[in-house]
Amino acid sequence: MDINVGECLRVAQARKNVSNRELATRMDKSEQQISRWRSQRDLRIQRVEELCEALKMDIKEFLSG
């Protein structure tokens, strides 16, 4: 199974109605960093876990995007 994590992030943000700015604030990152992650196909699992925590989602829900 081939999962595009950046696309999952875009879908998760839309589902949770969370902007790049809000997500960046929750994670203490820059908006530019969030934008970079959204354009990447792969992310480290630790980063995906951090995103899930910030979006208040479990990993299965996040990856089902």
C-alpha positions in Angstrom: 0.0 0.0 0.0 1.4 3.4 -1.0 0.3 6.3 1.2 1.0 9.9 0.4 1.5 11.4 3.9 1.4 15.0 2.7 -2.0 14.4 1.2 -3.2 12.7 4.4 -2.1 15.8 6.3 -4.0 18.1 3.9 -7.2 15.9 4.3 -6.8 15.7 8.1 -6.4 19.5 8.4 -9.5 20.0 6.2 -11.5 17.5 8.2 -10.5 19.1 11.5 -10.7 22.6 10.1 -7.2 23.4 11.2 -5.1 25.9 9.2 -1.4 25.7 8.7 -1.0 28.6 11.1 -3.0 26.9 13.9 -1.2 23.6 13.4 2.2 25.4 13.4 1.2 27.1 16.7 0.1 23.8 18.3 3.3 22.1 17.3 5.6 25.1 17.9 6.8 25.0 14.3 6.7 27.5 11.5 3.9 27.7 8.9 6.6 27.1 6.3 7.5 23.8 7.9 3.8 22.7 7.9 3.7 23.6 4.2 6.8 21.6 3.5 5.3 18.5 5.2 2.1 18.9 3.2 4.1 18.7 0.0 6.1 15.6 1.0 5.1 12.1 0.2 6.9 10.5 3.2 7.5 11.6 6.8 9.2 10.0 9.7 6.8 8.0 11.9 7.6 10.3 14.9 6.5 13.3 12.9 3.3 11.6 11.9 2.6 10.8 15.5 3.3 14.4 16.5 0.9 15.6 13.8 -1.8 13.1 15.0 -1.4 14.4 18.5 -1.7 18.0 17.4 -4.8 17.2 15.3 -6.3 15.1 18.0 -6.5 12.1 15.7 -5.3 8.5 15.9 -2.9 7.3 13.3 -5.4 5.1 11.6 -7.8 8.0 11.1 -5.0 10.2 9.9 -3.7 7.7 7.3 -7.2 6.8 6.1 -7.4 10.3 4.5 
